[in-house]
Amino acid sequence: MFTRFVLNLIAVAICTVLLLVAKPVMSDVIADNANITIKLDRYLGGNDTKLAAKAALSFNFSNGASENVCSIITTDSYLRYSNNRLENINLSEPNFFFDCHWDDTYYFLSKRYRTYAEVIIKQPDNQFPMSMHIEAKLVSLTGERATIISGDIPLKRTIAKK
């Protein structure tokens, strides 16, 4: 009888250890979710808006499909004093936000997951208009990851051809 009790106790201990080892952690769940790469190549326009109750500017980008849009929102003061580089790592910067609505999924910066957005602003010269170069890693509510990349996108609105 005592031997049977000890064997059952050992079996329970082994099962518990196996369950603890096999339980996925948050990063494993994310790794199993779909990852997409979004390549931006078109400036759609922008407008005045508010961010954290401050005057801000919004810039919208796509790759041609009007239902797929990524947006930069930055306060006027942050844009002015950023030395042509906007950066937000895990929502550390309250004056700059970046998100995407892509294929019916919302991707955003998060404190919970490793996310970031970086925008390099290239000033205009005689041959080229002002442009933005965008890189970001965002996450969706379901843990899907999106990597956003672009070349230098001129801030000159282009009309899509039909």
Contacts in CASP RR format, 6 or more apart in sequence:
PFRMAT RR
TARGET T0000
AUTHOR 0000-0000-0000
METHOD contacts of the structure
MODEL  1
MFTRFVLNLIAVAICTVLLLVAKPVMSDVIADNANITIKLDRYLGGNDTK
LAAKAALSFNFSNGASENVCSIITTDSYLRYSNNRLENINLSEPNFFFDC
HWDDTYYFLSKRYRTYAEVIIKQPDNQFPMSMHIEAKLVSLTGERATIIS
GDIPLKRTIAKK
24 32 0 8 1.000
26 113 0 8 1.000
29 143 0 8 1.000
30 113 0 8 1.000
30 139 0 8 1.000
30 143 0 8 1.000
30 145 0 8 1.000
33 142 0 8 1.000
33 143 0 8 1.000
33 144 0 8 1.000
33 145 0 8 1.000
34 144 0 8 1.000
34 145 0 8 1.000
35 144 0 8 1.000
35 145 0 8 1.000
35 146 0 8 1.000
35 147 0 8 1.000
36 102 0 8 1.000
36 103 0 8 1.000
36 144 0 8 1.000
36 145 0 8 1.000
36 146 0 8 1.000
36 147 0 8 1.000
37 146 0 8 1.000
37 147 0 8 1.000
37 148 0 8 1.000
37 149 0 8 1.000
38 63 0 8 1.000
38 68 0 8 1.000
38 70 0 8 1.000
38 100 0 8 1.000
38 102 0 8 1.000
38 146 0 8 1.000
38 147 0 8 1.000
38 148 0 8 1.000
38 149 0 8 1.000
39 63 0 8 1.000
39 149 0 8 1.000
39 150 0 8 1.000
40 61 0 8 1.000
40 62 0 8 1.000
40 63 0 8 1.000
40 70 0 8 1.000
40 134 0 8 1.000
40 148 0 8 1.000
40 149 0 8 1.000
40 150 0 8 1.000
40 151 0 8 1.000
40 153 0 8 1.000
41 62 0 8 1.000
41 63 0 8 1.000
41 64 0 8 1.000
41 150 0 8 1.000
41 151 0 8 1.000
41 153 0 8 1.000
42 61 0 8 1.000
42 62 0 8 1.000
42 63 0 8 1.000
42 64 0 8 1.000
42 153 0 8 1.000
42 158 0 8 1.000
42 160 0 8 1.000
43 59 0 8 1.000
43 60 0 8 1.000
43 61 0 8 1.000
43 132 0 8 1.000
43 153 0 8 1.000
43 154 0 8 1.000
43 155 0 8 1.000
43 156 0 8 1.000
43 157 0 8 1.000
43 158 0 8 1.000
44 60 0 8 1.000
44 61 0 8 1.000
44 62 0 8 1.000
44 66 0 8 1.000
44 69 0 8 1.000
44 157 0 8 1.000
45 59 0 8 1.000
45 60 0 8 1.000
45 157 0 8 1.000
46 57 0 8 1.000
46 58 0 8 1.000
46 59 0 8 1.000
46 60 0 8 1.000
47 57 0 8 1.000
47 58 0 8 1.000
48 55 0 8 1.000
48 56 0 8 1.000
48 57 0 8 1.000
48 58 0 8 1.000
49 56 0 8 1.000
49 57 0 8 1.000
49 58 0 8 1.000
49 73 0 8 1.000
50 56 0 8 1.000
51 73 0 8 1.000
51 74 0 8 1.000
51 75 0 8 1.000
51 94 0 8 1.000
51 95 0 8 1.000
51 97 0 8 1.000
52 75 0 8 1.000
52 94 0 8 1.000
52 95 0 8 1.000
54 75 0 8 1.000
54 76 0 8 1.000
54 77 0 8 1.000
54 95 0 8 1.000
55 75 0 8 1.000
55 76 0 8 1.000
56 73 0 8 1.000
56 74 0 8 1.000
56 75 0 8 1.000
56 76 0 8 1.000
57 73 0 8 1.000
57 74 0 8 1.000
57 76 0 8 1.000
57 79 0 8 1.000
58 71 0 8 1.000
58 72 0 8 1.000
58 73 0 8 1.000
59 71 0 8 1.000
59 72 0 8 1.000
59 73 0 8 1.000
59 132 0 8 1.000
59 155 0 8 1.000
60 69 0 8 1.000
60 70 0 8 1.000
60 71 0 8 1.000
60 72 0 8 1.000
61 69 0 8 1.000
61 70 0 8 1.000
61 71 0 8 1.000
61 72 0 8 1.000
61 132 0 8 1.000
61 134 0 8 1.000
61 150 0 8 1.000
61 153 0 8 1.000
62 68 0 8 1.000
62 69 0 8 1.000
62 70 0 8 1.000
64 160 0 8 1.000
66 160 0 8 1.000
67 101 0 8 1.000
68 100 0 8 1.000
68 101 0 8 1.000
68 102 0 8 1.000
68 103 0 8 1.000
69 100 0 8 1.000
69 101 0 8 1.000
69 102 0 8 1.000
70 98 0 8 1.000
70 99 0 8 1.000
70 100 0 8 1.000
70 101 0 8 1.000
70 102 0 8 1.000
70 134 0 8 1.000
70 136 0 8 1.000
70 148 0 8 1.000
71 98 0 8 1.000
71 99 0 8 1.000
71 100 0 8 1.000
72 86 0 8 1.000
72 96 0 8 1.000
72 97 0 8 1.000
72 98 0 8 1.000
72 117 0 8 1.000
72 119 0 8 1.000
72 132 0 8 1.000
72 134 0 8 1.000
73 96 0 8 1.000
73 97 0 8 1.000
73 98 0 8 1.000
74 82 0 8 1.000
74 86 0 8 1.000
74 95 0 8 1.000
74 96 0 8 1.000
74 97 0 8 1.000
75 95 0 8 1.000
75 96 0 8 1.000
77 95 0 8 1.000
78 86 0 8 1.000
78 93 0 8 1.000
78 95 0 8 1.000
78 96 0 8 1.000
79 86 0 8 1.000
82 96 0 8 1.000
82 121 0 8 1.000
84 120 0 8 1.000
84 121 0 8 1.000
84 122 0 8 1.000
84 123 0 8 1.000
85 118 0 8 1.000
85 119 0 8 1.000
85 120 0 8 1.000
85 121 0 8 1.000
86 93 0 8 1.000
86 96 0 8 1.000
86 117 0 8 1.000
86 118 0 8 1.000
86 119 0 8 1.000
86 121 0 8 1.000
87 93 0 8 1.000
87 96 0 8 1.000
87 116 0 8 1.000
87 117 0 8 1.000
87 118 0 8 1.000
87 119 0 8 1.000
88 96 0 8 1.000
88 97 0 8 1.000
88 98 0 8 1.000
88 109 0 8 1.000
88 116 0 8 1.000
88 117 0 8 1.000
88 118 0 8 1.000
89 115 0 8 1.000
89 116 0 8 1.000
90 109 0 8 1.000
90 110 0 8 1.000
90 111 0 8 1.000
90 113 0 8 1.000
90 114 0 8 1.000
90 115 0 8 1.000
90 116 0 8 1.000
91 109 0 8 1.000
91 110 0 8 1.000
91 111 0 8 1.000
91 115 0 8 1.000
96 117 0 8 1.000
96 119 0 8 1.000
97 109 0 8 1.000
97 117 0 8 1.000
98 109 0 8 1.000
98 117 0 8 1.000
98 119 0 8 1.000
98 134 0 8 1.000
98 136 0 8 1.000
98 138 0 8 1.000
98 148 0 8 1.000
99 106 0 8 1.000
99 107 0 8 1.000
99 108 0 8 1.000
99 109 0 8 1.000
99 138 0 8 1.000
100 106 0 8 1.000
100 107 0 8 1.000
100 108 0 8 1.000
100 138 0 8 1.000
100 146 0 8 1.000
100 148 0 8 1.000
101 107 0 8 1.000
102 146 0 8 1.000
105 140 0 8 1.000
105 142 0 8 1.000
105 144 0 8 1.000
105 146 0 8 1.000
106 140 0 8 1.000
106 141 0 8 1.000
107 138 0 8 1.000
107 139 0 8 1.000
107 140 0 8 1.000
107 144 0 8 1.000
107 146 0 8 1.000
107 148 0 8 1.000
108 115 0 8 1.000
108 138 0 8 1.000
108 139 0 8 1.000
108 140 0 8 1.000
109 115 0 8 1.000
109 116 0 8 1.000
109 117 0 8 1.000
109 136 0 8 1.000
109 138 0 8 1.000
110 138 0 8 1.000
110 139 0 8 1.000
113 139 0 8 1.000
113 143 0 8 1.000
114 137 0 8 1.000
115 136 0 8 1.000
115 137 0 8 1.000
115 138 0 8 1.000
115 139 0 8 1.000
116 136 0 8 1.000
116 137 0 8 1.000
117 134 0 8 1.000
117 135 0 8 1.000
117 136 0 8 1.000
117 138 0 8 1.000
117 148 0 8 1.000
118 134 0 8 1.000
118 135 0 8 1.000
118 136 0 8 1.000
119 132 0 8 1.000
119 133 0 8 1.000
119 134 0 8 1.000
120 132 0 8 1.000
120 133 0 8 1.000
121 130 0 8 1.000
121 131 0 8 1.000
121 132 0 8 1.000
122 128 0 8 1.000
122 130 0 8 1.000
122 131 0 8 1.000
122 132 0 8 1.000
122 133 0 8 1.000
122 152 0 8 1.000
123 130 0 8 1.000
124 130 0 8 1.000
128 152 0 8 1.000
128 154 0 8 1.000
129 154 0 8 1.000
129 155 0 8 1.000
129 156 0 8 1.000
130 154 0 8 1.000
130 155 0 8 1.000
131 152 0 8 1.000
131 153 0 8 1.000
131 154 0 8 1.000
131 155 0 8 1.000
132 150 0 8 1.000
132 152 0 8 1.000
132 153 0 8 1.000
132 155 0 8 1.000
133 150 0 8 1.000
133 151 0 8 1.000
133 152 0 8 1.000
133 153 0 8 1.000
134 148 0 8 1.000
134 149 0 8 1.000
134 150 0 8 1.000
134 151 0 8 1.000
134 153 0 8 1.000
135 148 0 8 1.000
135 149 0 8 1.000
135 150 0 8 1.000
136 146 0 8 1.000
136 147 0 8 1.000
136 148 0 8 1.000
137 145 0 8 1.000
137 146 0 8 1.000
137 147 0 8 1.000
137 148 0 8 1.000
138 145 0 8 1.000
138 146 0 8 1.000
138 148 0 8 1.000
139 145 0 8 1.000
139 146 0 8 1.000
140 146 0 8 1.000
END
